[in-house]
């Protein structure tokens, strides 16, 4: 799918990867971008910057874990720009907690990191299927293919997000809908950087796994991946090889991950 004259909705677009995608889509000729975030002020700023650069964007505050609010984003896209071609369910969260994370953290992680993508597909698919064309982009994580040592809720829910994307691709690709799972490793965003600075084991391990990318670099990978209609969009070159090693020899991969995590966190 080329971005020219396309209409996109992006959740979590007030900051980080989502904001970078919104700006890049607009620069690539998108007809309109719905910039959505729980942080209404941040969404407004991103949309305003796009409009100032000659693009077309509207901001809308939405909780990406609420089904009705994602449906409203689809309505906004159709009312403001005449349709919907690309829905990027991008919002996410991490707590940096282990298996004993509070129930509320597990529940919130599941609702935002998994059910958001379910609700986004439910909201977007009816219109897309009517035109036998559309694109669902699920922002998962390299942790959804590999792991995030030190953060159980994040790792588990990101694996589930990749599994959902795969199911959607198998089910809806024959009906003209393309699906991609965006799986970056470390990206310099507010989700990861504070953890690195604080020396949190999960953040440190992720930062040690591959060079940190800037959000704009991830956005470029997204545009290339959408253009090629790749199922897995892997901004870090090392992710595919690591994923292949994991599939070929799971026990060896686990042992290697244990050793690398210990070395990165100083717990060897």
BELBEL-V276038 format. One record per backbone hydrogen bond with DSSP energy under -0.5 kcal/mol. NH is the residue of the N-H (numbers start at 1). CO is the residue of the C=O. E is the energy in kcal/mol with one decimal. If there is no record, write none. Layout:
nh=(NH NH)
co=(CO CO)
e=(E E)
This chain:
nh=(5 6 8 9 10 11 13 15 18 18 19 20 21 22 23 24 25 26 27 28 29 30 31 32 33 34 35 35 36 36 37 40 43 44 45 46 47 48 49 50 51 52 53 54 55 58 60 62 64 66 67 70 71 72 73 74 75 76 77 78 79 80 81 82 83 85 86 87 88 88 89 89 90 101 105 106 107 108 109 110 111 112 113 114 115 116 117 118 119 120 121 122 123 124 125 126 128 129 130 131 132 132 133 134 135 136 137 137 138 138 139 139 140 140 142 144 145 146 151 152 153 155 156 157 158 159 160 161 162 163 164 165 166 167 168 169 170 171 172 173 175 176 177 178 178 180 181 182 182 183 183 188 189 192 193 195 196 197 198 199 200 204 205 206 207 208 209 209 210 213 217 218 219 220 221 222 223 224 225 226 227 228 229 230 233 233 234 235 237 239 241 242 243 244 245 246 247 248 249 253 254 255 256 257 258 259 260 261 262 263 264 265 266 266 267 268)
co=(29 3 32 86 34 88 36 12 12 15 15 16 17 18 19 20 21 22 23 24 26 25 6 6 56 8 33 58 10 34 60 38 39 40 41 42 43 44 45 46 47 48 49 51 50 33 35 37 62 63 65 66 67 68 69 70 71 72 73 74 75 76 77 78 77 7 7 135 9 86 87 137 88 98 102 102 103 104 105 106 107 108 109 110 110 111 114 114 115 116 117 118 119 120 121 122 124 125 126 127 128 129 128 176 85 178 87 135 136 180 89 137 138 182 184 141 142 142 148 97 97 151 152 153 154 155 156 157 158 159 160 161 162 163 164 165 166 167 168 169 172 173 172 134 176 136 231 138 180 181 233 213 187 189 189 192 192 193 194 196 195 200 201 202 203 204 205 206 206 186 214 214 215 216 217 218 219 220 221 222 223 224 225 225 181 231 232 233 235 236 237 238 239 240 241 242 243 244 245 249 250 251 252 253 254 255 256 257 258 259 260 261 262 263 262 262)
e=(-3.0 -2.4 -2.4 -2.5 -2.3 -2.3 -3.1 -0.6 -0.5 -0.7 -1.7 -2.2 -2.6 -2.3 -2.2 -2.3 -3.1 -2.0 -2.4 -1.7 -1.6 -2.1 -1.8 -1.5 -1.5 -3.0 -0.8 -3.1 -2.3 -0.8 -1.0 -1.1 -2.1 -2.4 -1.9 -2.1 -2.5 -2.6 -2.2 -1.9 -2.4 -2.3 -1.1 -1.4 -2.5 -2.0 -2.4 -1.1 -0.8 -2.2 -0.6 -1.5 -2.0 -1.6 -1.1 -1.5 -2.0 -2.4 -2.3 -2.1 -2.7 -3.1 -2.2 -1.2 -1.1 -2.4 -2.2 -2.5 -3.4 -0.6 -0.8 -1.8 -1.2 -1.7 -0.8 -2.0 -2.8 -2.5 -2.4 -2.4 -2.5 -2.5 -2.7 -1.4 -2.2 -1.0 -1.0 -1.4 -3.2 -2.5 -2.1 -2.5 -2.1 -2.6 -2.7 -0.5 -1.8 -3.4 -1.4 -1.1 -0.5 -0.6 -2.0 -0.8 -1.8 -2.6 -2.6 -0.5 -0.6 -2.8 -2.1 -0.6 -1.1 -2.1 -3.9 -1.5 -1.2 -2.6 -2.3 -2.2 -0.5 -2.1 -2.7 -2.2 -2.3 -1.9 -1.8 -1.9 -1.8 -2.2 -2.4 -2.3 -2.4 -2.2 -2.7 -2.4 -2.4 -2.3 -2.9 -1.9 -1.3 -1.9 -2.0 -2.6 -0.5 -2.3 -3.5 -2.9 -0.6 -0.6 -2.8 -3.2 -2.0 -0.8 -2.8 -0.6 -1.8 -2.4 -1.8 -1.2 -2.8 -2.9 -2.5 -2.1 -2.4 -1.9 -1.0 -0.6 -0.8 -2.0 -1.0 -1.6 -2.4 -1.7 -1.7 -2.3 -2.3 -2.2 -2.7 -2.9 -2.3 -2.0 -1.0 -2.2 -2.5 -0.6 -0.7 -0.6 -0.5 -1.3 -0.6 -2.1 -2.6 -2.0 -2.2 -2.2 -2.1 -2.2 -2.3 -2.3 -2.4 -2.3 -2.3 -2.6 -2.5 -2.2 -2.7 -2.5 -2.3 -2.3 -2.3 -2.1 -0.6 -0.5 -2.5 -0.8)
